[in-house]
Amino acid sequence: MAECIATAKTPILAYCRSGIRASNLTAAAMAETQNASPDAAISSGHVVIVGGGAAGIATASSLFERSSAIQVTIIEPADVHYYQPGWTMVGAGVFSQEKTVKAMAGQIPNGVKWVKSPVREFKPEHNLVIAENGDEITYDQLVVCPGLKLD
């Protein structure tokens, strides 16, 4: 994965059922690349993560834990974090639904910047994400894991 990130000419799509494995693999590879060479894929070390669900939070935590030199920003509009992978445990009676609901502010890892806004536009040709609130956020690497909208 580190080699793919370093050499890919087009966006890389990594997929798994929950998004957590793909995000963690990407985070580990990006941190490995950053630690291996200062001229590698994350040149200035700014990673933007769109989505503050289980995958986005896990990716931010994993990146920030591996290298404090990496700047991480999460773009997530919600005030509440629902730990959806835990809902299977609720259904099985292992724990209550209330244990899967927490304030988003308490889930964002320390040192990670939080932009509390939906994304309005992606401009990958400029390494830019434009938030609905007007913020323009540039990045070296972008991880998009917005999750699902329950309807």
C-alpha positions as CSV (number, residue, x, y, z in Angstrom):
1,M,0.0,0.0,0.0
2,A,2.9,2.4,0.8
3,E,4.3,1.8,-2.7
4,C,0.9,2.3,-4.3
5,I,0.4,5.6,-2.4
6,A,3.9,6.8,-3.4
7,T,3.6,5.9,-7.1
8,A,-0.1,6.1,-8.0
9,K,-0.9,8.6,-10.8
10,T,-4.7,8.5,-10.1
11,P,-6.8,8.3,-6.9
12,I,-6.5,5.1,-4.9
13,L,-9.7,3.4,-3.9
14,A,-9.5,1.0,-0.9
15,Y,-12.6,-0.7,0.2
16,C,-13.8,-3.0,2.9
17,R,-17.2,-3.6,4.4
18,S,-17.0,-1.1,7.3
19,G,-14.2,1.1,5.9
20,I,-12.0,0.7,9.0
21,R,-9.6,-1.9,7.6
22,A,-9.1,0.0,4.4
23,S,-8.6,3.3,6.4
24,N,-6.2,1.8,8.9
25,L,-4.2,0.1,6.1
26,T,-4.0,3.5,4.3
27,A,-3.0,5.3,7.5
28,A,-0.3,2.8,8.3
29,A,1.1,3.0,4.8
30,M,1.0,6.8,4.8
31,A,2.8,7.0,8.1
32,E,5.4,4.5,7.0
33,T,6.0,6.5,3.8
34,Q,6.3,9.7,5.9
35,N,8.8,8.2,8.3
36,A,10.8,6.6,5.5
37,S,11.6,9.7,3.6
38,P,10.8,13.4,4.0
39,D,10.4,13.7,0.2
40,A,7.8,10.9,0.0
41,A,4.1,11.0,-0.7
42,I,3.1,13.2,2.3
43,S,5.4,16.1,1.5
44,S,4.1,18.6,4.0
45,G,2.3,16.0,6.1
46,H,-1.3,17.3,5.8
47,V,-4.0,14.6,5.6
48,V,-7.6,15.6,5.3
49,I,-10.2,13.0,6.3
50,V,-13.8,13.5,5.1
51,G,-16.0,11.7,7.6
52,G,-16.0,11.4,11.3
53,G,-17.5,8.0,11.6
54,A,-15.7,4.9,12.8
55,A,-13.4,4.8,9.8
56,G,-12.5,8.5,9.8
57,I,-11.8,8.6,13.6
58,A,-9.8,5.3,13.4
59,T,-7.7,6.7,10.5
60,A,-7.0,10.0,12.3
61,S,-6.1,8.2,15.5
62,S,-3.8,5.8,13.7
63,L,-2.0,8.5,11.7
64,F,-1.6,10.8,14.6
65,E,-0.3,8.0,16.8
66,R,2.3,6.9,14.3
67,S,3.7,10.4,13.6
68,S,2.9,13.7,15.3
69,A,4.6,15.4,12.4
70,I,1.5,14.7,10.2
71,Q,-1.2,17.3,10.4
72,V,-4.6,15.7,10.3
73,T,-7.9,17.5,9.7
74,I,-11.3,15.8,9.9
75,I,-14.2,17.4,8.1
76,E,-17.5,16.2,9.7
77,P,-20.7,18.2,10.3
78,A,-22.3,16.0,12.9
79,D,-22.4,16.9,16.7
80,V,-23.1,13.2,17.5
81,H,-20.9,10.2,16.7
82,Y,-22.8,6.9,16.3
83,Y,-20.6,3.9,16.6
84,Q,-22.5,1.9,13.9
85,P,-20.2,-1.2,14.1
86,G,-21.4,-1.6,17.7
87,W,-25.1,-1.8,16.6
88,T,-24.7,-5.6,15.9
89,M,-23.7,-5.9,19.6
90,V,-26.8,-4.0,20.6
91,G,-28.9,-6.3,18.5
92,A,-27.3,-9.3,20.2
93,G,-28.0,-7.8,23.6
94,V,-24.3,-7.4,24.6
95,F,-24.7,-3.7,25.4
96,S,-27.3,-0.9,25.2
97,Q,-27.8,1.5,22.2
98,E,-26.8,4.4,24.5
99,K,-23.2,3.1,24.6
100,T,-23.0,3.6,20.8
101,V,-23.8,7.3,20.9
102,K,-21.3,9.9,22.0
103,A,-20.5,13.6,21.5
104,M,-18.4,14.0,18.3
105,A,-16.2,16.5,20.1
106,G,-15.1,13.8,22.5
107,Q,-14.2,11.4,19.7
108,I,-11.9,13.6,17.7
109,P,-8.4,12.7,18.7
110,N,-6.3,15.4,20.5
111,G,-4.2,17.3,18.0
112,V,-6.5,16.6,15.1
113,K,-8.3,19.7,13.7
114,W,-12.0,19.4,13.2
115,V,-13.9,21.4,10.5
116,K,-17.5,21.1,11.5
117,S,-19.2,21.5,8.2
118,P,-20.4,19.3,5.3
119,V,-18.2,19.2,2.2
120,R,-19.5,21.3,-0.7
121,E,-17.0,20.4,-3.4
122,F,-13.9,18.3,-4.1
123,K,-11.2,19.8,-6.3
124,P,-8.6,17.0,-6.6
125,E,-6.7,18.7,-9.4
126,H,-5.9,21.4,-6.8
127,N,-5.7,19.1,-3.7
128,L,-8.5,21.1,-2.3
129,V,-11.8,20.4,-0.4
130,I,-14.3,23.2,-0.1
131,A,-16.5,23.0,2.9
132,E,-20.1,24.3,3.0
133,N,-19.1,27.0,5.4
134,G,-16.7,28.4,2.8
135,D,-13.4,27.0,4.3
136,E,-11.0,25.9,1.6
137,I,-8.8,23.1,3.0
138,T,-5.8,22.0,1.1
139,Y,-4.2,18.6,1.6
140,D,-1.3,16.3,0.6
141,Q,-3.4,13.2,1.0
142,L,-7.2,12.8,1.1
143,V,-9.1,10.1,2.8
144,V,-12.8,10.0,2.0
145,C,-15.0,7.9,4.3
146,P,-18.3,9.8,4.8
147,G,-20.2,6.6,5.8
148,L,-23.8,6.1,5.1
149,K,-26.9,8.2,5.6
150,L,-29.5,6.2,7.4
151,D,-32.9,6.8,5.8
